[in-house]
Amino acid sequence: MTTQRHKSGTGFGAHSTADDVLAGIDLSRNTALVTGGYSGLGLETTLALIRAGAHVIVPARRPGAAEEALRGVPRVEVHDLDLADLESVRAFSAGFLDAGRTLDLIINGAGIMACPETRVGPGWEAHFAVNHLGHFALINRLRPALAEGARVVSVASSGHFLSDVRWNDLHFRDGYDRWLAYAQSKTANALFAVHLDTLGADSGLHAFAVHPGSILTPLQRHILRDEQMAQGWITPDGTPAAGFKTPTQGAATAVWAATSPLLDGHGGAYCQDCDIAEPAHTDDMLIGGVKPWAVDPDAASRLWQLSSELTGLDLLT
């Protein structure tokens, strides 16, 4: 299959909200799983899916905080899951599979951004471990639970503009840069969707990556206010700069990719503003688009093999 790399004209855009793109869609027979589904974009994603009728599972590193954020929300359940800990991923997945349940939609939205140098597991760099390897392990372990026609959506970012996969120094042994670490993990999120779709297409499983847009959420907790002002993200009074989305606008592309029939036949696509993204011809991340290294099928295959070796998992081949 040749994945389309150009806009298709969906009728939605940068200002569309998650409720806009789900209008008229009935998810009452669907079970969705949203990592990070209790904060920021993830919370908006969870709430929009529930309003469309879905039952939503929210695995959380901080289940108490998740339960508080989702208190009173119907058709949602919280489970313990730490994506930085492969044993936690195994335990959560085993419990889910043992219950004989199925999943129709998965949105891999949890992540960290520009955090201080942190090592997890066997010394893995935390961005790569949490944002990519944890989700790689989760999807591989949950594969038996994915229903026919299931979709998996990886929340990537225009941050991928800053770095391809650092094949010779994945874990920043030779000097740490928090922005390059984040960027590499977002490229990995996009490449994961490319190869997952290749592996799953024959059985009806499809995957997509999305850039949600620029949104201020708790994801930026490691970025000081002065730095956000220097980056042009916020104005002196603390309001988001022009070009930034609201959280519900930011959640729109992920739920669109998870549900839109317009993406039938375009598995593996990288999406932005509720459409397939154009190739990036600029380094302006507010304009967006997708860089070639984030949709390269050979790189996607190589990353999959490497991720399999690191985690000891490859249940889709």
LUMLOGU-999949 format. One line per 2 residues: number of its first residue (from 1); their letters; for each residue x, y, z of N, C-alpha, C. Coordinates in steps of 0.001 Angstrom, whole numbers, padded with zeros to 6 digits. Example, Ala and Ser with C-alpha at 12.3 -4.5 7.8 and 13.67 -1.06 7.14 Angstrom:
2
1> AS> 013190:-005690:007800:012300:-004500:007800:013200:-003300:007800; 012850:-002250:007080:013670:-001060:007140:012900:000030:007870
***
This chain:
317
1> MT> 000842:-001189:000000:000000:000000:000000:000882:001245:000000; 000554:002219:-000800:001262:003491:-000802:000485:004490:000044
3> TQ> 001117:004939:001104:000442:005863:002005:000400:007253:001396; -000778:007856:001406:-000944:009201:000869:-000201:010202:001743
5> RH> 000504:011131:001111:001272:012134:001849:000766:013549:001575; -000464:013687:001174:-001003:015011:000882:-002414:015120:001445
7> KS> -002843:016318:001677:-004170:016555:002221:-005255:015999:001307; -006332:015551:001946:-007433:014981:001173:-008683:015857:001212
9> GT> -008690:016916:002033:-009859:017793:002117:-010952:017164:002949; -010857:017311:004264:-011773:016618:005171:-012956:017468:005607
11> GF> -012859:018761:005402:-013884:019658:005927:-013580:020139:007327; -012507:019611:007933:-012075:020059:009253:-010749:020794:009105
13> GA> -010270:021373:010206:-009024:022116:010128:-008442:022393:011488; -007539:023365:011538:-006803:023655:012764:-007705:024081:013911
15> HS> -008853:024682:013605:-009737:025187:014656:-010849:024207:015035; -010897:023071:014366:-011911:022064:014706:-011618:021483:016086
17> TA> -012659:021126:016790:-012516:020521:018110:-012756:019015:018020; -012415:018335:019104:-012656:016899:019151:-014138:016582:018991
19> DD> -015013:017379:019576:-016447:017156:019413:-016894:017406:017972; -016270:018370:017302:-016608:018625:015899:-016378:017378:015046
21> VL> -015226:016766:015201:-014891:015652:014309:-015636:014367:014685; -016139:014316:015923:-016897:013134:016342:-018408:013321:016195
23> AG> -018842:014474:015733:-020280:014712:015573:-020882:013686:014625; -021940:013025:015082:-022609:012029:014248:-021975:010659:014272
25> ID> -020867:010490:014984:-020198:009187:015088:-020633:008515:016384; -021111:007299:016271:-021592:006538:017424:-020535:005526:017832
27> LS> -019941:005723:018993:-018910:004814:019492:-019432:003950:020635; -020732:003812:020736:-021311:003114:021882:-020940:001630:021933
29> RN> -020510:001077:020824:-020069:-000321:020824:-018556:-000456:020860; -017869:000632:021085:-016404:000651:021027:-015782:000803:022408
31> TA> -014682:000109:022585:-013840:000289:023761:-012526:000902:023308; -012171:002001:023947:-010935:002710:023609:-009992:002685:024804
33> LV> -008716:002766:024511:-007696:002898:025544:-006893:004152:025221; -006727:005018:026218:-006021:006280:026014:-004932:006400:027072
35> TG> -003674:006217:026693:-002606:006445:027663:-002475:007954:027888; -002228:008311:029131:-002207:009732:029469:-003579:010367:029416
37> GY> -004619:009566:029530:-005979:010037:029302:-006605:010781:030459; -005795:011320:031349:-006363:012026:032506:-005765:013409:032701
39> SG> -004985:013868:031721:-004364:015179:031850:-004175:015791:030478; -004294:017111:030385:-003996:017808:029148:-004796:017298:027965
41> LG> -004100:017075:026854:-004771:016568:025653:-005412:015213:025889; -004766:014393:026694:-005313:013064:026952:-006667:013122:027618
43> LE> -006829:014029:028567:-008126:014187:029241:-009183:014650:028251; -008844:015624:027414:-009806:016091:026412:-010175:014960:025458
45> TT> -009210:014123:025118:-009459:012985:024234:-010418:011996:024892; -010152:011669:026141:-011016:010747:026876:-012446:011265:026940
47> LA> -012600:012518:027305:-013945:013074:027465:-014698:013112:026140; -014000:013441:025051:-014662:013495:023743:-015117:012102:023313
49> LI> -014272:011101:023531:-014652:009731:023163:-015847:009256:023983; -015882:009610:025245:-017008:009228:026099:-018285:009926:025638
51> RA> -018191:011199:025277:-019380:011899:024786:-019904:011273:023493; -019024:010622:022739:-019456:009931:021519:-019943:008516:021808
53> GA> -019958:008128:023095:-020531:006848:023478:-019554:005762:023832; -018247:005993:023674:-017259:004945:023907:-017107:004632:025389
55> HV> -016638:003431:025652:-016131:003056:026973:-014626:003250:026899; -014040:003961:027850:-012628:004331:027758:-011843:003801:028946
57> IV> -010740:003162:028639:-009800:002666:029642:-008623:003638:029704; -008291:004062:030901:-007197:005011:031094:-006135:004369:031985
59> PA> -005073:003834:031391:-003956:003348:032200:-003152:004549:032690; -002730:004540:033942:-002134:005743:034515:-000972:005413:035440
61> RR> 000096:006176:035327:001217:006057:036265:000810:006573:037639; -000132:007519:037653:-000647:008076:038912:-002151:007805:038971
63> PG> -002551:006568:039279:-003979:006237:039226:-004838:007092:040146; -004307:007521:041284:-005088:008384:042170:-005420:009703:041506
65> AA> -004440:010290:040830:-004672:011551:040117:-005645:011348:038966; -005535:010194:038301:-006452:009907:037198:-007881:009768:037691
67> EE> -008055:009062:038800:-009404:008888:039338:-010011:010223:039763; -009184:011101:040300:-009677:012410:040700:-010075:013229:039478
69> AL> -009240:013207:038438:-009528:013993:037232:-010782:013496:036521; -011069:012198:036664:-012185:011592:035943:-013379:011301:036856
71> RG> -013351:011835:038043:-014441:011587:038996:-015781:012024:038400; -016757:011128:038449:-018091:011431:037947:-018271:011225:036463
73> VP> -017200:010885:035764:-017296:010663:034319:-017784:009237:034073; -018819:009046:033263:-019325:007693:033034:-018438:006908:032077
75> RV> -018592:005586:032123:-017964:004665:031156:-016457:004849:031028; -015809:005069:032175:-014351:005169:032162:-013811:004343:033325
77> EV> -012674:003725:033122:-012027:002979:034197:-010540:003277:034179; -009949:003309:035352:-008536:003643:035520:-007778:002401:035970
79> HD> -006609:002191:035376:-005746:001076:035760:-004320:001577:035954; -003568:000835:036722:-002189:001183:037025:-001274:000767:035873
81> LD> -000494:001711:035361:000470:001408:034294:001559:002470:034283; 002800:002015:034335:003960:002899:034217:004711:002502:032957
83> LA> 004660:003356:031932:005287:003037:030658:006808:002965:030744; 007388:003505:031806:008835:003428:031984:009281:002079:032531
85> DL> 008332:001245:032917:008611:-000035:033578:007985:-001162:032756; 008790:-001940:032068:008245:-002986:031200:007522:-004075:031987
87> ES> 007867:-004260:033244:007133:-005216:034059:005722:-004698:034342; 005584:-003393:034552:004266:-002798:034727:003438:-002948:033453
89> VR> 004063:-002757:032296:003362:-002951:031023:002898:-004393:030890; 003773:-005327:031260:003407:-006751:031175:002234:-007060:032090
91> AF> 002281:-006563:033335:001224:-006863:034301:-000116:-006292:033856; -000114:-005037:033407:-001372:-004448:032940:-001930:-005238:031763
93> SA> -001090:-005548:030791:-001544:-006235:029582:-002045:-007637:029898; -001337:-008333:030777:-001760:-009684:031146:-003133:-009666:031803
95> GF> -003353:-008716:032675:-004661:-008613:033319:-005763:-008327:032320; -005468:-007472:031366:-006474:-007145:030351:-006783:-008359:029486
97> LD> -005753:-009057:029060:-005963:-010233:028211:-006660:-011352:028973; -006309:-011518:030228:-006939:-012568:031036:-008436:-012334:031186
99> AG> -008847:-011077:031135:-010272:-010757:031256:-011030:-011015:029961; -010316:-011335:028889:-010957:-011654:027612:-011595:-010473:026919
101> RT> -011090:-009282:027182:-011694:-008081:026619:-011056:-007724:025277; -011734:-006854:024522:-011219:-006416:023230:-011134:-004888:023191
103> LD> -010302:-004409:022288:-010112:-002976:022115:-010335:-002609:020655; -011051:-001517:020434:-011309:-001024:019079:-010386:000139:018710
105> LI> -010011:000932:019711:-009198:002117:019479:-008154:002230:020568; -006938:002553:020188:-005901:002889:021161:-005270:004206:020744
107> IN> -005181:005124:021681:-004493:006388:021434:-003330:006477:022414; -002128:006412:021868:-000913:006479:022669:-000547:007945:022885
109> GA> -001088:008505:023953:-000930:009934:024178:-000013:010311:025320; 000329:009360:026190:001175:009688:027336:002586:010008:026874
111> GI> 003245:010877:027615:004622:011186:027258:005241:012217:028169; 006538:012423:027962:007282:013437:028684:007977:014335:027671
113> MA> 008309:015566:028094:008856:016553:027169:009957:017367:027840; 011129:017361:027234:012237:018235:027629:012539:018152:029120
115> CP> 012547:016936:029649:012805:016775:031072:014322:016676:031327; 014741:016888:032549:016159:016700:032874:016598:015274:032548
117> ET> 017889:015085:032384:018387:013755:032027:017934:012734:033065; 017268:011698:032573:016717:010654:033431:016946:009310:032766
119> RV> 017329:008332:033550:017546:006978:033048:016516:006035:033671; 015979:005139:032879:015016:004156:033371:015432:002772:032877
121> GP> 014847:001740:033497:015154:000374:033069:016647:000115:033088; 017182:-000453:032013:018620:-000763:031966:019470:000433:031530
123> GW> 019087:001616:031978:019840:002806:031614:019347:003507:030376; 018124:003227:029945:017566:003870:028760:017272:005339:029041
125> EA> 017469:006176:028020:017069:007584:028105:015556:007653:028225; 015052:008481:029127:013648:008416:029520:012681:008777:028404
127> HF> 012975:009802:027582:012047:010145:026505:011848:008959:025562; 012938:008351:025131:012842:007227:024213:012140:006047:024877
129> AV> 012443:005839:026157:011861:004708:026877:010364:004879:027106; 009941:006039:027575:008536:006262:027917:007700:006519:026666
131> NH> 008146:007480:025852:007332:007894:024707:007265:006823:023633; 008358:006079:023448:008369:005075:022386:008365:003637:022899
133> LG> 009397:003233:023628:009526:001811:023963:008376:001309:024836; 007892:002124:025760:006761:001701:026579:005524:001439:025752
135> HF> 005262:002320:024788:004113:002106:023902:004356:000946:022939; 005572:000778:022475:005901:-000377:021633:005574:-001676:022374
137> AL> 006014:-001767:023631:005743:-002966:024418:004250:-003138:024672; 003562:-002049:024967:002130:-002128:025260:001341:-002658:024071
139> IN> 001589:-002125:022884:000832:-002559:021710:001169:-003991:021350; 002420:-004360:021453:002776:-005747:021172:002067:-006702:022127
141> RL> 002038:-006357:023394:001400:-007260:024361:-000123:-007285:024228; -000712:-006158:023816:-002168:-006102:023690:-002673:-006569:022334
143> RP> -001773:-006928:021433:-002191:-007312:020080:-003333:-008327:020064; -003332:-009385:020902:-004442:-010351:020854:-005806:-009748:021197
145> AL> -005807:-008596:021853:-007077:-007982:022260:-007623:-007019:021223; -006856:-006725:020184:-007297:-005736:019208:-008344:-006332:018278
147> AE> -009484:-005672:018212:-010601:-006150:017398:-010293:-006002:015919; -011039:-006712:015106:-010891:-006555:013660:-011198:-005105:013288
149> GA> -010314:-004508:012498:-010490:-003115:012112:-010043:-002113:013153; -009335:-002571:014183:-008875:-001661:015235:-007895:-000628:014674
151> RV> -007845:000512:015331:-006888:001559:014974:-006038:001923:016188; -004765:002166:015907:-003817:002619:016921:-003278:003973:016464
153> VS> -003385:004971:017322:-002950:006332:016990:-001821:006727:017929; -000689:007114:017357:000444:007601:018144:000475:009123:018093
155> VA> 000508:009746:019262:000580:011196:019306:002052:011606:019191; 002409:012108:018016:003766:012556:017744:003832:014063:017955
157> SS> 004644:014753:017176:004789:016199:017359:005636:016761:016238; 005448:018051:015971:006367:018721:015050:007759:018821:015658
159> GH> 007887:018471:016924:009206:018367:017526:010115:017406:016780; 009517:016498:015997:010343:015561:015227:011223:016271:014209
161> FL> 010894:017546:013905:011715:018338:012974:013177:018402:013431; 013406:018320:014739:014734:018576:015290:015668:017382:015237
163> SD> 015138:016181:015014:016039:015025:015052:015433:013785:014415; 016225:013146:013584:015963:011769:013154:016279:010857:014345
165> VR> 016091:009566:014178:016549:008612:015186:018082:008638:015215; 018627:008708:016395:020083:008758:016573:020604:007327:016660
167> WN> 020739:006701:015528:021028:005276:015476:022302:004905:016230; 023261:005797:016276:024538:005491:016918:024609:005921:018376
169> DL> 023592:006602:018854:023589:007049:020252:022153:007296:020716; 021345:006242:020671:019928:006345:021035:019727:006941:022421
171> HF> 020591:006572:023341:020353:006895:024751:021259:008016:025250; 021810:008804:024341:022559:009997:024702:023669:009689:025709
173> RD> 024445:008644:025388:025607:008343:026225:026680:009419:026047; 026691:010034:024882:027724:011011:024556:027153:012428:024617
175> GY> 026644:012799:025790:026118:014153:025979:024619:014234:025788; 023933:014769:026780:022470:014812:026784:021955:016172:026332
177> DR> 020942:016159:025477:020232:017360:025062:018740:017063:025192; 018065:017769:026088:016672:017429:026396:015749:017634:025199
179> WL> 016041:018630:024335:015185:018861:023185:015421:017824:022095; 016662:017433:021893:016923:016388:020907:016382:015040:021389
181> AY> 016421:014820:022696:015866:013583:023242:014359:013517:022991; 013681:014627:023246:012243:014675:022956:011989:014496:021467
183> AQ> 012764:015189:020643:012562:015127:019197:012740:013716:018662; 013793:013034:019110:014003:011664:018653:012814:010775:019007
185> SK> 012274:010944:020207:011145:010104:020620:009908:010373:019774; 009731:011620:019316:008573:011931:018485:008751:011387:017059
187> TA> 009974:011403:016544:010234:010715:015281:009943:009228:015423; 010342:008667:016552:010082:007245:016793:008587:006955:016841
189> NA> 007794:007848:017438:006340:007659:017462:005771:007569:016055; 006244:008444:015160:005746:008434:013788:006181:007174:013049
191> LF> 007440:006779:013206:007941:005579:012530:007254:004316:013061; 006935:004310:014333:006204:003173:014911:004884:002958:014185
193> AV> 004153:004046:013921:002871:003927:013224:003065:003396:011810; 004122:003834:011139:004383:003379:009770:004552:001867:009731
195> HL> 005381:001327:010615:005647:-000116:010524:004551:-000946:011166; 003919:-000437:012209:002783:-001168:012783:001702:-001356:011736
197> DT> 001442:-000324:010952:000434:-000448:009906:000857:-001477:008859; 002118:-001495:008506:002612:-002483:007543:002378:-003899:008051
199> LG> 002668:-004119:009329:002516:-005454:009902:001056:-005838:010105; 000222:-004869:010425:-001160:-005177:010782:-002169:-005081:009671
201> AD> -001781:-004504:008535:-002762:-004193:007488:-003526:-005418:007003; -002838:-006532:006827:-003502:-007725:006293:-004572:-008267:007235
203> SG> -004436:-007980:008521:-005428:-008451:009490:-006417:-007354:009877; -006351:-006218:009191:-007319:-005155:009439:-006901:-004148:010485
205> LH> -005706:-004315:011072:-005202:-003359:012054:-004511:-002212:011322; -004857:-000982:011679:-004223:000173:011051:-003709:001144:012107
207> AF> -002681:001869:011719:-002032:002782:012654:-001775:004119:011976; -001792:005166:012781:-001568:006525:012305:-000763:007286:013358
209> AV> -000043:008291:012910:000618:009216:013824:000000:010591:013622; -000039:011373:014678:-000648:012704:014568:000215:013745:015256
211> HP> 000250:014921:014660:000764:016119:015318:-000459:016891:015810; -000634:017019:017114:-001855:017663:017621:-001871:019170:017439
213> GS> -000724:019755:017143:-000615:021205:017093:000129:021699:018319; 000324:022985:018392:000995:023595:019541:-000052:023971:020576
215> IL> 000059:023370:021755:-000918:023572:022825:-000166:023645:024143; -000560:024513:025020:000044:024579:026340:-000752:023693:027297
217> TP> -000074:022691:027842:-000684:021724:028757:000344:021391:029835; 000006:020515:030779:001013:020104:031767:002228:019402:031160
219> LQ> 002184:019022:029888:003346:018423:029247:004570:019335:029341; 004345:020642:029361:005454:021598:029398:005926:021927:030816
221> RH> 005657:021059:031767:005953:021397:033167:007451:021576:033434; 008310:021026:032581:009746:021178:032799:010313:022424:032118
223> IL> 009451:023211:031462:009913:024373:030706:009489:025632:031457; 010458:026372:031945:010172:027547:032757:009463:028636:031952
225> RD> 008742:029468:032666:007973:030533:032019:008857:031430:031151; 010050:031785:031664:010936:032647:030896:011349:031980:029583
227> EQ> 011569:030682:029620:011929:029974:028391:010752:029924:027434; 009552:029729:027947:008376:029729:027081:008188:031084:026422
229> MA> 008472:032152:027144:008383:033482:026546:009464:033667:025483; 010683:033197:025778:011776:033320:024813:011498:032531:023545
231> QG> 010803:031406:023701:010454:030579:022550:009298:031183:021749; 008632:032190:022321:007484:032784:021648:006203:032006:021839
233> WI> 006159:031166:022883:004968:030358:023132:003896:031135:023874; 004335:032024:024759:003373:032785:025541:003719:034267:025456
235> TP> 002715:035090:025674:002890:036537:025708:003304:036944:027127; 003715:038166:027317:004133:038589:028670:003078:038390:029745
237> DG> 001795:038421:029377:000756:038209:030398:000425:036732:030603; 001168:035840:029905:001019:034411:030120:000019:033708:029238
239> TP> -000616:034436:028306:-001575:033785:027408:-000852:033132:026237; -001429:032080:025663:-000778:031410:024531:-000609:032356:023342
241> AA> 000489:032208:022641:000766:033042:021472:-000145:032662:020315; -000223:033529:019331:-001005:033248:018123:-000493:031968:017474
243> GF> -001439:031168:016992:-001079:029900:016368:-001204:028710:017294; -001349:028964:018608:-001537:027869:019556:-003014:027477:019613
245> KT> -003245:026200:019837:-004600:025665:019917:-005049:025552:021366; -006368:025445:021542:-006914:025064:022833:-006756:023558:022983
247> PT> -006812:023035:024194:-006692:021589:024358:-007729:020789:023577; -008963:021261:023494:-009962:020477:022756:-009714:020528:021250
249> QG> -009125:021624:020761:-008690:021650:019361:-007497:020714:019171; -006613:020685:020166:-005452:019808:020079:-005810:018336:020086
251> AA> -006907:017976:020745:-007329:016571:020783:-008020:016128:019508; -008390:017073:018657:-009225:016753:017496:-008554:015801:016517
253> TA> -007278:016020:016199:-006662:015199:015160:-006520:013745:015608; -006233:013517:016873:-006112:012141:017356:-007436:011396:017261
255> VW> -008538:012017:017690:-009819:011310:017617:-010288:011190:016167; -009918:012166:015330:-010232:012054:013899:-009497:010866:013293
257> AA> -008215:010737:013589:-007439:009619:013042:-007945:008279:013565; -008474:008278:014771:-008969:007029:015357:-010300:006582:014776
259> TS> -011033:007498:014137:-012411:007173:013749:-012790:007491:012308; -012066:008350:011626:-012553:008852:010341:-012484:007807:009224
261> PL> -013585:007585:008520:-013554:006693:007357:-012731:007263:006203; -012433:008565:006243:-011627:009162:005184:-010194:008637:005175
263> LD> -009782:008002:006279:-008439:007448:006336:-008377:005996:005889; -009506:005411:005534:-009497:004046:005013:-008599:004010:003781
265> GH> -007671:003092:003764:-006755:002999:002640:-005518:003856:002770; -005381:004578:003883:-004226:005453:004065:-003494:005131:005363
267> GG> -003466:003856:005723:-002795:003455:006955:-001340:003884:006973; -000874:004214:008184:000495:004656:008365:000700:006135:008165
269> AY> -000351:006870:007803:-000217:008294:007502:000104:009100:008754; 000798:010193:008539:001073:011191:009565:000061:012319:009346
271> CQ> -000677:012671:010389:-001809:013591:010243:-001617:014853:011065; -002238:015920:010591:-002172:017227:011245:-003430:018003:010881
273> DC> -003967:018739:011830:-005153:019564:011591:-006282:018763:010950; -006503:017544:011457:-007611:016680:011022:-007528:016364:009529
275> DI> -006344:016127:009029:-006115:015749:007638:-004749:015094:007566; -004454:014500:006422:-003121:013963:006195:-002157:015128:006001
277> AE> -001016:015076:006660:-000073:016190:006625:000680:016232:005297; 000994:017437:004894:001837:017648:003726:003312:017444:004109
279> PA> 004158:017078:003153:005608:017070:003431:006053:018454:003882; 006935:018500:004872:007394:019780:005406:008460:020378:004504
281> HT> 008191:021582:004028:009155:022275:003178:009765:023464:003904; 009591:023510:005219:010117:024595:006042:010505:023999:007382
283> DD> 011323:024722:008136:011664:024299:009485:010795:024990:010532; 009767:025690:010080:008844:026364:010995:007860:025340:011548
285> ML> 008023:025000:012812:007195:023947:013393:005745:024377:013574; 005478:025686:013636:004085:026124:013719:003349:025853:012410
287> IG> 004075:025896:011288:003466:025521:010010:003286:024012:009952; 004277:023309:010427:004165:021860:010532:004395:021126:009237
289> GV> 003680:019997:009087:003986:019054:008031:004841:017938:008597; 005361:017084:007726:006136:015949:008206:007458:015862:007451
291> KP> 008531:015680:008196:009850:015527:007617:010017:014108:007061; 010832:013937:006037:010938:012617:005385:011422:011510:006301
293> WA> 012278:011842:007272:012792:010783:008133:011730:010202:009063; 010609:010885:009229:009563:010385:010129:008562:009481:009430
295> VD> 008666:009346:008118:007735:008477:007371:008496:007516:006457; 009769:007325:006703:010616:006452:005882:010358:004994:006256
297> PD> 009807:004180:005355:009479:002797:005716:010690:001958:006082; 011848:002219:005464:013051:001462:005827:013499:001797:007242
299> AA> 013460:003085:007585:013794:003484:008951:012789:002915:009951; 011515:002868:009563:010474:002319:010442:010729:000842:010728
301> SR> 011113:000106:009701:011424:-001316:009876:012649:-001496:010773; 013651:-000670:010540:014876:-000749:011356:014577:-000433:012811
303> LW> 013763:000588:013056:013419:000951:014430:012620:-000157:015097; 011727:-000777:014348:010941:-001874:014920:011855:-003007:015379
305> QL> 012806:-003383:014536:013727:-004450:014889:014548:-004079:016117; 015023:-002849:016153:015808:-002388:017296:014968:-002384:018569
307> SS> 013743:-001912:018475:012851:-001873:019634:012540:-003275:020130; 012387:-004207:019193:012159:-005599:019560:013341:-006166:020337
309> EL> 014547:-005840:019879:015738:-006328:020569:015850:-005727:021969; 015520:-004466:022124:015629:-003810:023421:014588:-004318:024416
311> TG> 013375:-004562:023948:012281:-004966:024852:012092:-006466:024939; 012654:-007195:023994:012436:-008639:023938:011054:-009004:023435
313> LD> 010411:-008102:022727:009044:-008309:022269:008914:-008076:020772; 008181:-008950:020110:007743:-008712:018741:006658:-009726:018448
315> LL> 005453:-009392:018868:004340:-010328:018777:003508:-010118:017545; 003920:-009200:016662:003115:-008914:015492:003684:-009512:014209
317> T> 004829:-010160:014303:005411:-010761:013092:005345:-012273:013169
***
